[in-house]
Amino acid sequence: MNSESNSYFSVQHPFSAYLCAWPENQPLPTEVELKSMLPLGLQLINEVNAMEASCLLQLRNLDDEARTVVDYLKLQSKKIDLVLQHILEQQAHEGDKCIGQQFGGSGVSIISSKPLTLGQQYRLTLHIKEALISILCIAQCVECQPDEHGFQCSLEFSQILDEDVEQLVKASLNVQQKQLQQRKKDNLAKG
């Protein structure tokens, strides 16, 4: 992971995370090896998202009359993503389940029931339901502090696919936009 990714901001938002320690004597996987580690469900979601992104790029050049078709296709795509997400959530996951609190393009913050080892690499699977994202990556624990719910831990991505970073960045921006809109709505309701 290059240092420029550390400039990504992160956003507070709940999600599910599963992690297990990466063997210390094993080198981190290459991008090709990381892709081969993806479970079938994650492979399907990645393929569907790639096809959708390619299609939507072409459809953006259509005139206003085609917008209805584009909106309909987006709805169909979202339904497929929801079904795939649901299937993934029902599958057994490798590692300990943690509660995600914050995510961005450079890392995540989670609550773990047990302390993580500083400097340790972890295989990390993220499921951000509202953003329809499921990602497998390798992340290093950079902070772990006890709190009333367990252990507050920060992890920085060590090995993650470029397209997954892009998904996380877009999702964090979308979540932030929704949070700002909700805050504005709440303020108007109070005023």
N, C-alpha and C positions, 0 to 999 in steps of 0.2 A: 504494500500500500504506500503510495507516495505521499510526501508531506503536504502537497497542495490540498489533499482531501480534508485536512484538519481545519480548513477554513469553512467547512459546511456548518451551518447552524442546525440546531435540533429543536424539536417541538415536544411539549408535554402531551402525551396521548397514551392511553392504555393499549396493551397488546399482549399476546402470549409469546413466550420464548422457551425454548428447550435447549439445554446445554449439557455438554459432557466434556471432560478434560481431554485435550489433545495429547497423545503420548509424547513425553518430553524428548525421547530418543528418535522420534520420527520427524523428518522435515515437513514443513508446511506444504500442502498440495499446490501444484501449479494450477493455472486456470483450467487447463484441460482435465486434470485430475479432479478438481473441484466440480466441474460439470458432470463428470462421470459418477460422482458421489450422490448426485441429486436423486431422490426417490422419484418413482414414476409420476406421482401426483404433482410434484414441483416441476418436473420436466413438462408435463401437460400445460400447467399454468404459464410457464415461460414461453412455450410455443404459441399458445393462444394470445398472450400479450404481444409477442413479436409480430404475429400476423395482423392483429388489430392495429398496432402502431403503423405498420406499413400501409394497410388499407386506408386508415383515417388520413394519412398524409396525402394520399392520392385524392381522396374525396374532398379535402379542403379546397381544392382548386375548382370545385363545381360552383355553379351559381346559387342564388338564394332559393330557388325552387327545389333544389336538391337537398336543402338543409333538413327537410322533414325526413327524407330517406336516411341521411346521416344520423339524425337523432334516433331514429328507429333502430338502426344498426348498433348504435352505442348502447341502447337499451338491451338488445339481444346479447351483446357482448357482456354486459354487466350481469345478465341472468346466468350466462355460462360460467362467468367468474365466480358468482355466488355458489353455484352448484359444486364447482371444483373446490372452492374454499371449504364448503361443508364436508365434502368427502375427505379432504385432508385433515380436518379437525377430528374426524371420527377414527382416523388411523392411529395405530400405536406410534409413539414418537420415541426416538432415541434420546436419552438424557433426562435430566431433572427439569420439571416444569417450573418456570419462574414467571413473575408478573412484570411485564415491561411497563416502564413509566415514561420514557423519553426516547426518541429516535431521530436520527438524521443521517446524512451521507457519510459521516466519519465514525459513527458508533452509536451505542445505546446505553441506557441506564435501566437497571432492573432491580427488583427485590427478590432475593434468594433466601430460601429457608436455612441455608448453611453458608458459611463464609467461603468466598472464592480466594484463590491464592494469587497474590499480586505477581504480575509478570507471566502467569500461566496462560497458555493458549487454550481456547475452548472452541469446540465445534458448536456452532450456534444456529438454531433454526428459528426464524421469526415468522409470526403470523399476525399481520395487521389487518384485521377483518374489515374495518370500515374503508380501508384503502385498497382492499382486494389484493394484498401482497403476501406472498410466502417466499422466504429466502433462506438459503443455506450458505453460511460463510464461516470463516475462522476469525475469532476475535480474542484480543488479549485483555486481561483484567488489569486496569490501571488504577482502580480505587475500590476499596471495600470497607465500609463503615457499618457497625451495628446500629440498628434503629428499632423502633417499637414493633415493626412488622417482620423483622428478620435481619437481613443485611442489604444495605443500599450499595450496589456495585455498578461501576462504570466500566464499559468495555469498548475498546477501539478496534475497528476492523483491521485485520492483518492480511487477510486474503478474501476478496469478495469480487464477484464478477462486475465489470463496468456497467452492464445493463441493470444490475441490481442496485448499484449506487444511484444510477439515474432514477430508478423507480422510487427509491427512498427520498431523494431530493424532491421529486415532483410531489410525492405523498406528503412530505413535511410542509411544503408550500401550500398544498390544498387544505391540509388540516389547519394550518395557521390562518388561512383565509376564512375558513368556516368558523373558527374560534373568534376571529375579529368581527365577523358578521353577527354572530350570536351575542357577543359583548355589546355591540352597537344596538341590537334589538332590545337587549335587557336594559340598557341605559335609557332608551326611548320609553320603554314601558314604565320605568321608575319615574321619569321626568314628567 
